[in-house]
Amino acid sequence: MVGFKCDNSLFGYLAAVVASFFLLWLSEFGAVATNNFFSTLFFYVGAIGLALFSFVIIFLSLFSLFSKQ
């Protein structure tokens, strides 16, 4: 069985992914309440954050998979 080392910062990365999803949702449905600048800003920050922190979580899990136990 493969053991996954749970780093303390992993929960912070998961929270960043959830926050990025929230920013993408806010850019989609909050565009009516805000002007176009904030909607575009929320979309780009959410998309970049989602991509960055998802890759960080994937790479951390791959490194823990191939590290010596």
Kinemage of the C-alpha trace (Angstrom):
@kinemage 1
@onewidth
@group {chain A} dominant
@subgroup {mainchain}
@vectorlist {calphas} color= white
{ca met a 1} P 0.000 0.000 0.000
{ca val a 2} L 1.270 3.441 -0.886
{ca gly a 3} L 1.396 5.890 2.009
{ca phe a 4} L 0.694 9.551 1.311
{ca lys a 5} L 2.650 11.873 3.570
{ca cys a 6} L 0.286 14.632 4.549
{ca asp a 7} L 2.268 17.853 4.764
{ca asn a 8} L 0.980 20.682 6.944
{ca ser a 9} L 0.939 23.028 3.961
{ca leu a 10} L -1.209 20.628 1.925
{ca phe a 11} L -4.369 21.888 3.617
{ca gly a 12} L -3.354 25.439 2.741
{ca tyr a 13} L -2.991 24.409 -0.896
{ca leu a 14} L -6.412 22.753 -0.815
{ca ala a 15} L -7.884 25.923 0.665
{ca ala a 16} L -6.267 27.930 -2.151
{ca val a 17} L -7.878 25.631 -4.730
{ca val a 18} L -11.287 26.087 -3.095
{ca ala a 19} L -10.751 29.864 -2.986
{ca ser a 20} L -9.822 29.824 -6.673
{ca phe a 21} L -13.045 27.979 -7.494
{ca phe a 22} L -14.920 30.601 -5.471
{ca leu a 23} L -13.247 33.415 -7.438
{ca leu a 24} L -14.198 31.741 -10.715
{ca trp a 25} L -17.775 31.395 -9.493
{ca leu a 26} L -17.789 35.011 -8.357
{ca ser a 27} L -16.509 36.204 -11.717
{ca glu a 28} L -19.275 34.286 -13.484
{ca phe a 29} L -22.268 35.176 -11.307
{ca gly a 30} L -21.019 38.378 -9.701
{ca ala a 31} L -20.570 40.154 -13.023
{ca val a 32} L -24.045 41.645 -12.717
{ca ala a 33} L -23.319 43.213 -9.338
{ca thr a 34} L -19.812 44.462 -10.153
{ca asn a 35} L -18.344 46.141 -13.160
{ca asn a 36} L -16.489 44.297 -15.892
{ca phe a 37} L -13.030 45.068 -14.466
{ca phe a 38} L -13.560 43.102 -11.249
{ca ser a 39} L -15.240 40.246 -13.072
{ca thr a 40} L -12.244 39.912 -15.391
{ca leu a 41} L -9.818 40.293 -12.488
{ca phe a 42} L -11.547 37.582 -10.434
{ca phe a 43} L -11.572 35.259 -13.442
{ca tyr a 44} L -7.849 35.594 -14.159
{ca val a 45} L -6.766 35.395 -10.506
{ca gly a 46} L -9.005 32.359 -9.962
{ca ala a 47} L -7.803 30.587 -13.111
{ca ile a 48} L -4.127 31.203 -12.351
{ca gly a 49} L -4.542 30.182 -8.707
{ca leu a 50} L -6.454 27.050 -9.635
{ca ala a 51} L -3.838 25.973 -12.159
{ca leu a 52} L -0.877 26.788 -9.913
{ca phe a 53} L -2.088 25.164 -6.714
{ca ser a 54} L -3.555 22.136 -8.510
{ca phe a 55} L -0.165 21.456 -10.073
{ca val a 56} L 1.516 21.937 -6.690
{ca ile a 57} L -0.779 19.342 -5.112
{ca ile a 58} L -0.223 16.934 -8.018
{ca phe a 59} L 3.563 17.295 -7.851
{ca leu a 60} L 3.620 16.903 -4.061
{ca ser a 61} L 1.581 13.729 -4.307
{ca leu a 62} L 3.857 12.371 -7.051
{ca phe a 63} L 6.968 13.176 -5.010
{ca ser a 64} L 5.513 11.462 -1.953
{ca leu a 65} L 4.580 8.476 -4.117
{ca phe a 66} L 8.146 7.963 -5.340
{ca ser a 67} L 10.013 8.964 -2.194
{ca lys a 68} L 11.537 6.340 0.049
{ca gln a 69} L 9.365 5.362 2.960
